[in-house]
């Protein structure tokens, strides 16, 4: 069990360091070279296909190279570390309470990872061909929306697991005192 806790700390550290690298290094470079500023998956969900094509066409060479280079690497490592950390902590918290069903709950972060990696591939495709068809742009947008929705579900499962542990801990303390 101790090894799993060390693994969890390592995964959280990797996710945190990669997230910091994105926000302090690659995202500012990309934002400076795009209009409106920001990454593709940070653009409004209702952004039209034409506005997306304009965003892609006006992207600076530096922003494009950064997006397809270091940002793509970081944005691959980050969801892998985040999903693994979320799955592991969910499993550790829920296994004592619900046994093997905890494995099902731990799969939700893996669905987030799948959606995120699909989104990354779709965005890379858009960056390589900024005159993409509306359907290709919409597919990337759907992956982005699914990614964030599944991540929200994984977060809610984690919050419920933490709340369950807190209630259990509180009840044990009340029994010991009373």
C-alpha positions, -999 to 999 in steps of 0.1 A, spaced: 0 0 0 29 24 8 42 19 -28 8 30 -42 9 62 -21 43 70 -33 32 64 -69 2 88 -63 25 115 -49 48 110 -79 19 113 -104 5 144 -87 40 159 -88 44 152 -125 10 166 -133 17 197 -113 51 203 -128 38 198 -163 8 220 -157 31 248 -144 53 244 -174 24 249 -197 10 279 -179 44 296 -174 61 286 -207 40 273 -237 6 289 -231 20 325 -229 39 319 -262 8 305 -279 -15 332 -265 9 360 -277 6 345 -313 -31 339 -315 -63 360 -318 -82 356 -296 -54 347 -272 -53 311 -258 -53 275 -268 -78 258 -291 -95 240 -262 -98 273 -242 -118 290 -270 -156 295 -265 -176 264 -271 -199 283 -295 -170 296 -316 -181 292 -353 -161 271 -377 -152 302 -397 -139 319 -365 -119 288 -358 -104 288 -393 -96 325 -388 -80 317 -354 -58 290 -371 -49 311 -401 -38 341 -381 -17 320 -357 20 331 -357 47 306 -368 61 307 -333 28 299 -317 22 271 -342 56 256 -337 51 258 -299 17 243 -301 28 213 -322 61 209 -304 65 214 -266 28 221 -259 18 189 -276 43 169 -255 33 186 -223 -4 182 -231 1 145 -236 21 139 -204 -3 161 -183 -36 141 -189 -18 108 -185 -4 118 -151 -37 135 -141 -59 105 -151 -36 80 -135 -35 101 -102 -73 105 -103 -79 68 -110 -54 57 -82 -68 80 -55 -103 70 -64 -94 34 -61 -75 39 -28 -105 58 -13 -133 37 -25 -119 2 -24 -123 -3 14 -160 9 10 -172 -7 -22 -146 -33 -30 -142 -42 -67 -168 -16 -78 -141 9 -70 -124 -3 -103 -155 9 -122 -152 44 -106 -115 44 -113 -122 39 -150 -139 73 -153 -105 92 -153 -94 68 -180 -123 79 -202 -112 115 -196 -77 105 -208 -91 89 -239 -112 120 -247 -83 143 -240 -59 123 -263 -85 123 -290 -89 160 -286 -51 165 -288 -49 146 -320 -78 165 -335 -63 198 -326 -29 188 -340 -47 179 -372 -65 213 -373 -32 231 -367 -16 213 -397 -45 221 -420 -62 253 -409 -87 252 -438 -103 221 -423 -139 212 -430 -166 222 -406 -171 185 -395 -134 182 -385 -136 214 -365 -168 202 -348 -153 169 -340 -124 186 -322 -150 208 -303 -170 177 -293 -138 160 -279 -131 191 -259 -166 192 -244 -166 155 -236 -131 158 -221 -142 185 -197 -175 168 -188 -159 134 -180 -132 152 -160 -160 169 -140 -176 135 -134 -143 121 -122 -139 151 -99 -174 146 -85 -167 109 -79 -135 119 -61 -153 145 -40 -180 119 -30 -152 95 -21 -135 121 1 -168 130 17 -175 94 24 -141 89 41 -147 121 61 -181 109 73 -167 75 82 -137 91 101 -161 114 120 -184 86 130 -154 65 142 -143 95 163 -178 100 178 -179 62 187 -145 64 204 -154 95 224 -189 85 233 
